[in-house]
Amino acid sequence: MKLLYATKNNSKIYNMKRRLEGMPIELLTPNDINIRISVDENGKTPSQNALKKAKAYYEKTKIATIAADSGLYISDLPKNKQPGLYVRRINGKELTDDEMIDYYSNLMKTIGGAGDAYYLTGLALVTEYGSFTIDIEEDHFILTEKRDEKHNHRGNPLDVITIDPACKKYYSEMTDEDFKNMGYKFEKECLNFIQKNFIDYKYDAVTLIKNRH
């Protein structure tokens, strides 16, 4: 079963492939099929933006497509200062990785150096059988002004200033095994979403068609 992941972010691609190990899915990326699509992500929720991307890629390729989008929320910040859906785009400017790290490190200094935060991640899946969406409030973490100087991030710049409150490690220093052992909510719900709306749904639809004949 082929599934196109509508992202060019190597870290997201790596993590999705890791997640799908053992499932009957061949994960494709835009690079694999040499396609580039620009999508105006002007939705009001992560899942609305994800759906815009998934629809655009599906309409172009007719390959079942999954897409994701996230908003960042920091507990001690007032509503008007929340990054929300504009995690990288600050005051109309698209930040580089280093600018992004510096911005959020300095932002955390304004609230004491560290604070509770979480991502609200939306998933969207578009197939020949329909469109499906979900918004998932991920496990909370600590965002800090202090950067992990020993490890590089793997595609998500904020990993070097993000600490897991349970294992006390920066995301940038955590191994695949660490992430697996933590049993994060997003990992479980993402797999359930794909299983229910792609694998099971397709199997049920094909079975129904066969039975009609």
N, C-alpha and C positions, 0 to 999 in steps of 0.2 A: 504494500500500500504506500503510494507516494504522497508525501505531505510537504508543501512548500512553506518555509518559514520566512515571512516578509521582513527581513532585517539584514543589514550589512555589518552589524556589530559582531565581531569575532567571538567576544566573550559570551554573548547571548547564544550564539550558534553552538559554541562548545558546550555550554551548560544544558541546552536543549538536547543535544546528541547524548550527553551523559545521562540525562533523565530518561530518555527513550530506549536505553539499552535493554535488550531482551523483548522489546515490543515489535510486532510485525509491521514496522514503519520504516520506509526509506526517506530520511529527511533531506530535502533539497533546499538550496539557498539561491538567491538571485544570481550569485556568481556562477553557480553550477549550470544555469540555463541562460547566462549572458543577457540578463534583463535589468533595466534600471527604470524605476517609476518614481516620480515625485508626487507626494501626497500632501495636501494642505491639512495639517492636523489641527483643526480649529474646533474640535469637539469639546463638550463641557465635562466629560468624564474620561478616564483612561480607556474604558471599553468602547466608547464612541470613537476615539481616535484609532484604536486597534481595529475596529470594524471598517473604518475608512481605508486603512492600509490593506486589510485582508480582501475586501471587495475589489480594490483596484488591481491587485495582483491576480486574483482569481479570474476577473473579467478578461485580463490580458492573456492568461495562460491556460485557463480551464483546468488547472491543477488545484486540488483541495489545498486551502491556504490557511495558515494560522499566523496571527500577528499579536503583538503585545505593546502596551504603552503603560508608563508609570507616572505617578505623582508622588512627590516627597512632602511629608508633613512632620513638622518639628514641634513637639508639645509646648515648649515655653515661648514660642513666637506668637505674636498677635496675628489675627486672621489676615490683615493687610500685608504682612511680611512673609506669609507662607510661600514657599516655592511652588507648591501645587504641581500643575502640569508643566510648568516652565522651569524644570530642574536645571537645564543647561542655558536656557535663554533668559538672561537677566537684563532688565531695562532695555529690551529690544535687541540686545547683542548676544550672538551665539558664542559662548565661551570655549576656549581651548581647554584641553585636559588640565594643564597647570593652572590656568585662570580659574577653572572650576574648583579645584582643590583649595586654592588661596582664598577664593570668595567664601566658601563654606567654612573654612578654618577660621577666618576673621569673623564670620557671622556667629559662630559658636562662642567666640571671645565675648561677644556682647551679652551673652546670657550665662556667663560664668565658666565658660571653657568646655562644657560638655552638656548633653541633654538627650532625652528620650526622643526617638524619631521612628518613623515607619514609612514604607512604600505602600501605596494603594495601586495595585497592578491590574490592568484590564487585559483580558484575553478575548480574542475573537476568532472564530473558525467559520470559514465559508466553504461549502461543498456543494455538489450537485443536489443535495437533499435540503439545503437551507443554510441559514446563518444562526450562529449561536454565540452568546457573549456571557462574560462573568467579570465582576470586579472582586478582587481578593485583597483584603487588608493583611499584609504580610506581618511576620513576627517583628516585634519592636527591637530596636538596637540602640546603641549609644553612638551619637555623632559627636566627635571631639575636635578640638582645635589642634591637638597634637598628631602629627603625621607619623605613619610607620616609615621609618627611614631605612629599614632593612629589606623591604620587599616592594616590588613594583605591582601596580594593579594589572589586571588581566583584561581590561576593556571597559571597566567601570571605574572612573577616576576616584569616586568617593569611597571606594573600598579601603583606601589608605588612611582614611580618617573615620572609618566605621568599625566599631568593636561589638562583638557578640557578648551580651551580658552574662551568658551562661558559661561559655568556655574561656572568656576573657582574652580572646584573640582578635586581632584585626582581621577583617574579611580577606585582606590581601595576603595574610600569612596562613590562612586555613587551607587545608588540602581537600581533595575530592572526598576523601574518607571522612574528614571532619564534617563537611557539609552533609554527607549521607547520614552520619551518626546523630546529627542534631535533629533530624526529622522535621525540618521546617514545614510550616503550614502550606506555603506556596508550592513546595515540591509535591506534596500530596494532592492538593487541589488542582494543580495543573495537570497531573497525570489522570486524575479522575475525570476532569473536563474532556481531555482527549479521548480517554477510554469510552466514556458515555456518548459523546457527540460525534466521534469519528469512527472508531473501531466498532463499537457495539451498534451504533446507529446504522452504519453502512451494512453490517452483517444482517441486522433485522430487516432493512429495506430490501436487500437482495433476496433474503429468504421469503419475504412477503411476495415479491414479484414471481419467484419460482413457483410458489404455491398456487398462484393465480393461474398458472399454466399447467 
